[in-house]
Structures are given as structure tokens and as C-alpha cells.
Amino acid sequence: MDLFTKCYNDTRAEKVQKAGLYPYFHPISSALGTEVMMDGKKLLMIGSNNYLGLVSHPKVKEAAAQAALKYGSGCTGSRFLNGTLDLHLELERRLAKFVKKEAALTFSTGFQTNLGSISALVGKGDYVIADRADHASIVDGCRLSFGKTIKFTHNDMEDLGRILSKIDHDAGKLVVTDGVFSMEGDIVKLPEVVKLAKKHKARLLVDDAHAVGVLGKHGRGTAEHFGLEEEVDLIMGTFSKSFASLGGFIAGERPVIEYIKHVSRELIFSASIPPAAVAAVLAALDIVESEPERRERLWEITRRMHKEFKLLGFDIGATETPIVPVYIGEDLDAFKFWRALLDEGIFANAIISPATPPGKALIRTSYTATHTDDQLDFVLETFKKLGKAFGII
């Protein structure tokens, strides 16, 4: 059979496109703020991960522009060879200090960070134990490793304990979990994970992509949120959310980071982060550390939206964060709801299987510190109107 046969026969996207319900790859022609321009229409954006609203912050944009003027547009090589700038080293020092670890290492994307870290650390005879709701980058990092992958039921500590108890006590073990789960918006039960990892001599990696800048008194993420910064072995974070840029980092003990630096294929064989992106992260980190009121506003918004959606009768699951999923049901119904929101002037994200279980399709909404009360009012009024029209509430 021709390799391309499956491509020719897959008409799922085409059918949804013809129905005018396709929610993906829509081009935005403006800066990503609380409002965006899409297809010549102004839309209220509740579908980005711009949690602190820093993508359009003047200091972040100015830092990126000045770095491009000084260093050029790119690094033309990998960190391993010619692609390390003094900016990269400065950022790694700042990040290590920020998350209270000995060292940090930056990757060109958050996805590569998980691929490169997990596959470098977990070798033949080792085990990686991952939450079933972990991000796709963790799943693929596990696949690339030469160890055995075992998944435990989402945030189910009894299942995690059962799995760990069956693995040879002396085998190398890495437990990997999201800090904040990107679709559900709930937070890992970190105190229990730490306790189980210690009991069974396992190391722990927490993916804090959606937690850094958001959780904790100082925005240091899940470990700070629970007061367990000394107990988490590795903290992973991304730059495409609160840090308003592109890239990722892994932080931990210096020998471990040095090992990843010299073994990870994803680091060694990828071009390094462009200077403008690095400078943007440094500027964003300055703001995260100096403007706690942004985080306070974000949580004020979060508490309000949780409360109001529940009062309206929507199912928002177990979310505890600015990620607020609104469960719709079937995939096609989620597409229709997404389209109705778009027609009303709101852009959110339609999430369907396999990103969610079958029959649990949802509209993923997420909020930014710069959303105004009037904008939030409009969101709630629109969801109320459409929720009734669709028979969801």
C-alpha cells in the first residue's frame, strides 16, 4: 500500500472546514493581548497562555528589539558549538536562582526540554512513571528513552503508590508529572507525590509550564505553592506562557544539569534560542519578580470565573487555576459551540479527543492578568446565552 494512502483518505479536517466549524490554524494579524484581530474582526481573546499579559509589555518588546539589534536575528548553531551567547548563560543563572536550584539549562522549545531531559536521564533498566494526563512532550520524552514507561491514573496517589511498590526498589526511577495540567486546570497532589517518591527511592520531575509565574507567592511554581522547593529534584518550565517568549528550561542539581547538557540530543543537535527571545524572557522575569500585583490580579480573575461559571451551571471540572475548561460533550458539539462564541466575538479553544476522553470535549478558556472586568462580564453573558441555547445549562 502507498505510504500516502492514509493521508488521501483522511478527510476529517476537510469535512469540519466545509461545515465552517474548523477551530484550528486561524491566523491572527495583531499582537496577542486581551483582544486580537482575526480575519479582519476584533475578538476578545480567552484562549492564550499569556497569563501575566507580558507579550505586549513595553519592557519585554524593547528588550527583544535591542537584543536583535546587538546580536542579530539568530545564533546559527547549537548551544554545544557556536550558539551559546552571554545572554543564554545570564538567563540560566537567573532561572536557577529564581526556582532555587543549583543550575538550569535552556532548550529551544518547551517540548524539546521534556524530550531532551527525560530521554537523557532514563536509560535501559530504568523506569519512568508518568501521570496519564501529562503533556504530550512528556509522553514523547518517555517514548524516546530506553527505559520502561508506566502510566498512573490521573492524580491518583493510590495508583502511583501501587505502581512504585511493584518496581525493584534499587532500579532507577523517575516520576514525571505536570504541576498544573494544561487541559483540566487542576494541580498535582505534590505533597503525596513527594512522599511516595521518597519512600520508593524515585526522583521527581515536575513540568511547571503552566505554573511558573502563576503559582506560589513569588511565582516560582508548584513546589513553592506547596512549600516543597527542596523536595522536587527537577523543575521544568517554558517561556511561551508567563515569560512571553519561546523556549524552555530544566533546573536541578548541577551534576544532573551538566549531564543533560552533554547527553541530550535535543540540545546538542538543535539551534539555540534566538537572542531576541532570550532577552524577552529576561525582561519578563524582571517583571515577574518586581510586580506581584499582576499575579494577584490574575488570581482575583481566576476566583471570579470559577465562581461565576459554576453559578451559571457549567461543568468546569476540578480546575484550580486560570485554565477554566467548560465541558461540552461530543466533539461536533464543541466545534459548534466554538463557532457560536466566535460569531459573538470571543476566541477560545475547542479541545476534543484524544486530548480529552471521548465524550468529554470542552472549550478551554484561560485568563490573563490584563483582562478587564467589562471583558469578563461579556464572557460570562455570552456563555450564559449560548449555554442555554445549546441546552448545556
N, C-alpha and C positions, 0 to 999 in steps of 0.2 A: 504493500500500500504506500502511496506517495506520502511523504512526511507532512506535506502541507494540507492533506485532506481534511484533517480536523479543523484547520483554520477556515477552509472554504465552507465547511458545514456548520460552523458556529455562527448562528445568526441572532443570538440573544440580544446583543447590544443594538444591532440594527433594528430589531423589532421595537425596542423601547424608544429608540431615536425617532422612528417613524410615527410613534404614538405621541411624540412631544413630551415624553416623561423622563428623558435621559438626564440624570443629575450630575454627570461627571465631565471633567475637562472643559468646563466653561471658562473662557478667557476673561480675566479682569484687566481693565485698562486704567487703573488708578492705583495709588498707594493703598496698602492694606490697613485701613483704620476701622472704625466702627461703621463707616459707610464706604461702599465701593461702587465703581462704575462697571457694569457688565452688560454687554450688548446695547450700549447707549442708554442704559437705565440705571438710576441710582438705587442701590439696595442697602438695607440695614444688614450688616454682617454679624451673624451669630454662629459662624461655622469655622472660625480660625482658632489657632492656639496662641494667639498674641495676648497672653494672659495679663501682662502688665502694660500693654499698649505702647511698647517701645519701638515698634517697627518704624514709626514715623517720628520718633522723638528727635528734635533738632540736634542734640549732642551725639546721638548714635549716627545719624546721617552725616554729620560733619566729620566725625572720626573716620567713617568709612571713606569719605571723599578724600580726606587728607592722606590716608594710607595709600590709596590708589595713586595719588599724585607723587608720593615719595617713592613707593616700591614698585609701581606698575600694576598691571591687571592680574598677574598670576605669578606662580613660583616656578613653573616649567619643569618640575620634577618632584620626586618623593621626599619626604622628610629624611629618609635614610641616606639620601645622596645630597643633592644640591638644594632641596626645598625647605630647609629649616631657616626661618628668619628669627631675628631677635624678638620680634613680636610673638612668635609661637612660644618661645621659652618664657617670656614675660607672662603670657596668658596661662601657661601651665603652672607657673609659680603661684599666680593669683588664685587659680582654681583650687589647687591643693590646700592653700591657706583657707580659702572660703569654706570648703567642706571638711576641714580639719583632718587631712590626710598627709602623709609624708611626701607624696608625689602624685602628679597627674600627667596624662598623656592625651593629646588631642588627635582625633581622626577627622577625615574629610566630611563624613556624614555620621549622624547618629546610628543609622542602620549598620554602617561599617564598624562602628565602635563595638557593638554587640557581636557581630560576626567575628571580628578580629580578636576580641578578648576571650570569648568563650572557646573558640576553636584553638587558640594558642594554649590555653590553660588545661583543657580537658583532653587527655590523651588516652591511648589504649589501656584498658584495665580500669579507667576512671569512670565515674558516674556523674551525670548532670541531671538534677531533679528540678523540673520546671512546672510552674502553675499553668493549667490548661488555658487560661485567659491571657497569658503573656503575649507581648507584641511579636509580630511576625519576624522581626530581626533576631529575637531570642530563639525562636523556633528554628530559623535558618542557621544561627550560630551553633545550635545543638547538632543539627544535621551535618555541619561541616567538621565537627570534632570527631575524633576517633574513639571517643568514649561511648558508653551506653546511655541513652536518654530515657528517663521515666517521667511521666507527667502525673501530677496530682490534681484532684478535683479543686476547682477554683476556690481559693481562700479557705479550704477545708483542712484544718490543722490535724484532725484525726487521721485523714488520709495521708497527709505528709508524714506524720509520725509512723504510720503503718509501713509506708514505703521505706523510710530510712532504717527502720528496725530490721528489715529483711536484707539490707545490703551489708556486706562484710565490713565489720567495724573499722578495719585497717585500710580499706580501699579509699582512694582519693575521691572526694565527693564535693560537688558544687551545687548549692541550691540557688536557683535564679528566679527572681520574681520582680514584676513591676512594683513600684511604690504606689503609684496611682494608676489604675487600669484605664486605658485610653478610651474604651467604648463604654464601660459601665460607670466609670467615675468613682468607684469605691477605692478604699485604701487597704493595702495589705495589712494583715494582722501581725505586724512586725514583732511585737514582744514575744508572741508564741513561736514565730519562725526562728527568732534568735535562740530561744530556749531549746528548741528541737535540734537546731544546727549544732549547738554546743554539746548537747547530750550525745549526738551521734558523730562527733568529730568531722562535721561538714563545714566547708567555707561558704560564705554567703555573698552574693552579688545582688544589689538592688538597682533596678533600672528606674532612675528618677527623672525620666524625660518630662513627665507632666507634673513633677513635684518640686524640682529646683526652681526657686523664685516664688513659689506658691505656698508650700507647706513650711512650717517652722517659724519661730519668732523672727529669725533673720533671713528666712527664705532658703535655708540650706537643705530643705527637703525632708523626706520621710523619716530619716534617722533622727534629725533634730526634732521633728514633730513628736516623736515618742521618747526623746531623751536617750537615744541609743547610738549616738555617733561613734562611740568607742567599740561598739559591738558588731558593726557591719564591716566586713572585710573589704568590699569593693563597692564604690558608688559610681554608677554610670549616669551621664547626663547628656542632654542635647542642647544645641544652640538655636534651634528653629522654633522654640516656644518662647519662654520668658526672656531669652537672650537675643531675640530678634535678628538672627543671622542664620548661618548654616554650618553644621559640623557636630562633633560630639566629643566627649571625654570620658576617660576611666581614671579613677583615683583610688589609691590604696597604699600599702607598704612599698617603700622604694624598690626593694629587690623584685617584687612582683611586677611592678610597672616597668622596670628595666628589662625583665624577662619578656613581657609582652612586646616591648619596643623592638626587641631584637629577634622575635619569632613570628610575630603577626604578619601574615602575607597581605592582609588588607591594608596595613600601614605601609609596609615596605614597598609594595607594588602599586600604590595609588599616589597621584599627585597631591601635594599638601594643600591645606586650606588657603585660598587667596588672601592677600594682605588686607583688603577692604573688609572681608568677613571677620577676620581675627580682630581688627580694630573695633568693629561694631560690637563684638562680644565684650571686649574690654570696657567700652563705654557703657554698655548695658549693665555690666557687673558693678560699675561705679554707682549707677542709679539704683540698682537693687539694694546695695549696701547703704546708700545715703537717703533714700526716700521710702521708708517703711509705710508711709501713708498710701502708697499705691497698692500695696498688698492688703492693707486694712480696707480700702475701698473695694477691692476685688472680693473680699470675704463678706463685706456688707451686701454686695450684689448677690453673691452666692446664696447666702442665707435667705434673702428675699425670694429669689427664683425658686429655690427648693420649696419654700412655704407656699408660694402662690400657685405653682403647678399642682401641688398636692391638693390645695383647696379647690382648684378647678376640677379635680377628679382624674387627672392624668396619672398614669403609671410611670414613675421615673426611677424605679428600681431602688438600688441600695446606694446611690451616689452620695458622696460626702464632700464633693469638690466642685469647682466651676464647670466641670463637664456634667451636663444635665441631659441624659438620654430620655426621650419621650417615646415610649414603646407603642408601636402601631399595630403590628401583627404580621400580615403577609407581605412579601416583597413588593408586589404590584401596588398594594395599598400605600406602602411607604413612598413609592415613586409618585403616586397621585397626590399624597399629602405634601410632599416636597414641592411639586409643581404648583399646588394651590398657594403655598407660602411664597413662592417666587412671584406669582401673579399679584400677591398682596404687597410685594416689596421687601421680602425678607429672604436672605440666603442662609440656609442651614445645610446639614449633610444627611443624605439618605444612606443608611447603613443596612445592608442585607446579608444573608448567609453567603459565604461561610464566615464572614466577620462576626456574625451573631448566629445563635442556634436557629434552625428552621422554625418559622412561625413567630420569631421574636425580632422582626425587622423594626428599626427605630429611626427617629430623627434625632441626630446628635447635635445638640446645641452646646455652645461653650461661650463663656463670657469674659469680658475684658475690663480692666480697671477703669477704662475711659468711657464705657457705656454710660449714657445719661439716664436719669430717672424717666424722662419722657420717652426715650427709646425703649426702655424696659416695659413701660406701660403699653406701648404699641405692640411689643412682642406678645405680652400676655393677652391683650384684647384680641389679637389676631388668632392666637392659638385657641382661645375660648370660642371664637366664631367658627373656626374650621373644625375644632374638636366636636362641636355639636352637629355641624353639617355632615361630618363623616361618621357620626354615631359612636365616637370614641368616648365621649363624656356625656 
